[in-house]
Amino acid sequence: VQVVESGGGSVQAGGFLRLSCTASGATRPISAMGWYRQAPGKERELVADITTDGNTNYADSVKGRFTISRDNAKNTLYLQMNSLKPEDTAVYYCRADTFSVLFGPYWGQGTQVTVSS
């Protein structure tokens, strides 16, 4: 399974970015998908995730600013990031799970998001 993220970049504080992620080549149906991030010197942390039914979960630090969504038919995940802050600077990773514990999770290579003050 290949997981590819796109949409990262550099913005000023208060700006916005939209990340996308597509999982392809899966031999099992994709279940939950999520966005994680890792800042320098810190552990990878959950940003938001979403089930196939559209149930979402957000980190407290991004609630009200970020919106996760997905297109199940395309195995594509999105993250709309508004009101960005310098502390949102990190490498953002996409994760795709399957309904089988024998397959996955699958991770993308990450996309850099840099927010300047």
C-alpha positions as a Markdown table, in Angstrom:
| # | Residue | x | y | z |
|---|---|---|---|---|
| 1 | Val | 0.0 | 0.0 | 0.0 |
| 2 | Gln | 1.3 | 3.4 | -1.0 |
| 3 | Val | 0.3 | 6.4 | 1.1 |
| 4 | Val | 1.2 | 9.8 | -0.4 |
| 5 | Glu | 0.7 | 13.2 | 1.3 |
| 6 | Ser | 0.6 | 16.5 | -0.4 |
| 7 | Gly | -0.2 | 20.1 | 0.3 |
| 8 | Gly | 2.4 | 21.1 | 2.9 |
| 9 | Gly | 4.3 | 24.4 | 2.7 |
| 10 | Ser | 5.2 | 27.6 | 4.5 |
| 11 | Val | 2.7 | 30.1 | 5.7 |
| 12 | Gln | 2.5 | 33.0 | 8.1 |
| 13 | Ala | 0.6 | 32.7 | 11.4 |
| 14 | Gly | -3.1 | 33.1 | 10.8 |
| 15 | Gly | -2.9 | 31.5 | 7.4 |
| 16 | Phe | -4.3 | 28.2 | 6.1 |
| 17 | Leu | -3.2 | 25.1 | 4.3 |
| 18 | Arg | -5.0 | 22.0 | 3.0 |
| 19 | Leu | -3.3 | 18.6 | 3.2 |
| 20 | Ser | -4.3 | 15.7 | 1.1 |
| 21 | Cys | -3.4 | 12.0 | 1.4 |
| 22 | Thr | -4.2 | 9.1 | -0.9 |
| 23 | Ala | -3.8 | 5.4 | -0.1 |
| 24 | Ser | -3.5 | 3.2 | -3.1 |
| 25 | Gly | -2.8 | -0.4 | -3.8 |
| 26 | Ala | -4.7 | -1.8 | -0.8 |
| 27 | Thr | -5.8 | -5.4 | -1.0 |
| 28 | Arg | -8.0 | -4.9 | 2.0 |
| 29 | Pro | -10.6 | -2.1 | 2.6 |
| 30 | Ile | -9.2 | 1.0 | 4.3 |
| 31 | Ser | -10.9 | 1.7 | 7.6 |
| 32 | Ala | -9.9 | 4.6 | 9.8 |
| 33 | Met | -7.5 | 7.2 | 8.5 |
| 34 | Gly | -5.7 | 9.9 | 10.4 |
| 35 | Trp | -3.2 | 12.8 | 10.5 |
| 36 | Tyr | -0.3 | 12.8 | 12.8 |
| 37 | Arg | 2.5 | 15.3 | 13.2 |
| 38 | Gln | 6.0 | 15.4 | 14.6 |
| 39 | Ala | 7.8 | 18.5 | 15.6 |
| 40 | Pro | 11.6 | 18.5 | 16.0 |
| 41 | Gly | 12.6 | 16.9 | 19.3 |
| 42 | Lys | 9.1 | 15.8 | 20.0 |
| 43 | Glu | 7.2 | 12.5 | 19.7 |
| 44 | Arg | 4.7 | 11.9 | 16.9 |
| 45 | Glu | 1.2 | 12.9 | 18.0 |
| 46 | Leu | -2.3 | 12.5 | 16.7 |
| 47 | Val | -3.8 | 15.5 | 15.1 |
| 48 | Ala | -7.1 | 14.1 | 14.0 |
| 49 | Asp | -8.6 | 10.9 | 12.7 |
| 50 | Ile | -11.8 | 9.8 | 11.0 |
| 51 | Thr | -13.7 | 6.5 | 10.6 |
| 52 | Thr | -15.4 | 5.3 | 7.4 |
| 53 | Asp | -18.6 | 6.5 | 8.9 |
| 54 | Gly | -17.3 | 10.0 | 9.3 |
| 55 | Asn | -16.8 | 10.0 | 13.1 |
| 56 | Thr | -14.0 | 12.3 | 13.9 |
| 57 | Asn | -11.5 | 12.9 | 16.7 |
| 58 | Tyr | -9.3 | 15.9 | 17.2 |
| 59 | Ala | -6.4 | 16.8 | 19.4 |
| 60 | Asp | -7.4 | 19.6 | 21.8 |
| 61 | Ser | -4.7 | 21.9 | 20.3 |
| 62 | Val | -6.4 | 21.9 | 16.9 |
| 63 | Lys | -10.1 | 21.8 | 17.8 |
| 64 | Gly | -12.0 | 24.6 | 16.1 |
| 65 | Arg | -9.1 | 25.3 | 13.6 |
| 66 | Phe | -8.6 | 22.0 | 11.7 |
| 67 | Thr | -11.2 | 20.0 | 9.9 |
| 68 | Ile | -10.6 | 16.4 | 8.8 |
| 69 | Ser | -12.6 | 14.8 | 6.0 |
| 70 | Arg | -12.3 | 11.9 | 3.6 |
| 71 | Asp | -13.5 | 10.5 | 0.3 |
| 72 | Asn | -14.1 | 6.8 | 0.9 |
| 73 | Ala | -14.4 | 6.0 | -2.8 |
| 74 | Lys | -11.0 | 7.4 | -3.5 |
| 75 | Asn | -9.3 | 6.4 | -0.2 |
| 76 | Thr | -8.4 | 10.0 | 0.1 |
| 77 | Leu | -8.0 | 12.0 | 3.3 |
| 78 | Tyr | -8.0 | 15.7 | 3.8 |
| 79 | Leu | -7.0 | 18.2 | 6.5 |
| 80 | Gln | -8.1 | 21.8 | 6.3 |
| 81 | Met | -5.9 | 23.8 | 8.6 |
| 82 | Asn | -7.0 | 27.3 | 9.4 |
| 83 | Ser | -5.7 | 29.9 | 11.8 |
| 84 | Leu | -2.3 | 28.3 | 11.8 |
| 85 | Lys | 0.1 | 29.0 | 14.6 |
| 86 | Pro | 3.9 | 28.6 | 14.8 |
| 87 | Glu | 3.4 | 25.7 | 17.1 |
| 88 | Asp | 1.7 | 23.8 | 14.3 |
| 89 | Thr | 5.0 | 23.6 | 12.6 |
| 90 | Ala | 5.8 | 19.9 | 12.1 |
| 91 | Val | 6.1 | 17.1 | 9.6 |
| 92 | Tyr | 2.5 | 15.9 | 9.0 |
| 93 | Tyr | 2.0 | 12.2 | 8.4 |
| 94 | Cys | -1.0 | 10.3 | 7.0 |
| 95 | Arg | -2.0 | 6.9 | 8.4 |
| 96 | Ala | -4.3 | 4.4 | 6.9 |
| 97 | Asp | -5.7 | 1.4 | 8.7 |
| 98 | Thr | -7.5 | -1.7 | 7.4 |
| 99 | Phe | -10.1 | -3.8 | 9.1 |
| 100 | Ser | -7.6 | -6.6 | 9.5 |
| 101 | Val | -4.9 | -6.5 | 12.2 |
| 102 | Leu | -2.7 | -8.5 | 9.8 |
| 103 | Phe | -2.6 | -5.6 | 7.3 |
| 104 | Gly | -1.4 | -2.1 | 8.2 |
| 105 | Pro | -1.3 | 0.5 | 9.5 |
| 106 | Tyr | 0.3 | 2.2 | 6.5 |
| 107 | Trp | 2.1 | 5.5 | 6.8 |
| 108 | Gly | 3.1 | 8.2 | 4.3 |
| 109 | Gln | 6.5 | 9.8 | 4.0 |
| 110 | Gly | 5.3 | 13.0 | 5.6 |
| 111 | Thr | 4.8 | 16.6 | 4.4 |
| 112 | Gln | 6.4 | 19.6 | 6.0 |
| 113 | Val | 4.3 | 22.4 | 7.4 |
| 114 | Thr | 6.1 | 25.5 | 8.6 |
| 115 | Val | 4.2 | 28.4 | 10.2 |
| 116 | Ser | 6.2 | 31.6 | 10.8 |
| 117 | Ser | 5.2 | 34.3 | 13.2 |
